Amino acid sequence: MDMKRIGSKIAYYRKIRGMTQVELAEKAEMSASYISRIERGASVQGVPLTIYLRLAVALGVTLEDLYRD
């Protein structure tokens, strides 16, 4: 699965929970600009699995939810 697709899923789960990028960033302990890059699939170096795990926990979903088609 590509980074853009995972980023879209993160944005989807964030929006259905009524969260802003800033709120998700605070909950996942990262910057809102990094959340934005992840959601757009624009991270140049790729995103470590640990970051996806932190986001999944903050969103109340599993890694499988983010990776599943």
N, C-alpha and C positions, 0 to 999 in steps of 0.2 A: 504494500500500500504506500502511496506517495505522501509526502509531507503536506501537500495542499489538501488532500482528502482528509487527513487526520486533523489538520487545522480547521477545516470546515466543520468537522464533527465537534471539535472543542467549542467553536463559536455557536453551533446549534445548541449544545447542552447548556452553555452559558446563558444564551438568550431565553430558552424555555424555563430557566430558573430565575429569570428576571435580574440577572447580574450584569454589571458593566465590566469592561476590561479592567478597570481600576479595582473593583471589588474582588474579581477573580485573582488579580495580581497580589492583592493584600493577603487573601486567604492562602494562596500558594507560595507566598513569600518570594515574589519576583517582581520585576518592573512591568508596568502596563505596556511600555513600548516593546518589551520582549513578547508579551502575550499577543500583541498586535502582529508582530513578525511571524509568530508561530501560526496564528489563525490564517494569515495570508500565504503561508508556506514559503516565506521569504527569508528564512534563516539560512545564511550562507554556509555555515559549518555543519548544518544538520542539528537535530535536537536529540540530546541523550535520552535514553529510555527512562532514566530517573526523573527527568523533567516531565515527561508524559505521565509518569506515575503520580507525581505531586499534583499535576493538573487534574488527573482522574479523581484523586482523593478529594481535592477541593470542590470538584463538581458532584461528588457522590456517585460516581460511575466506576466501572472497572476498566482496566486496560483493554480487555476484550471488547468492551463497548466502543472504544476509540478505534480499534483496529478492524472490527468486523465491518464487512461491506453492507 
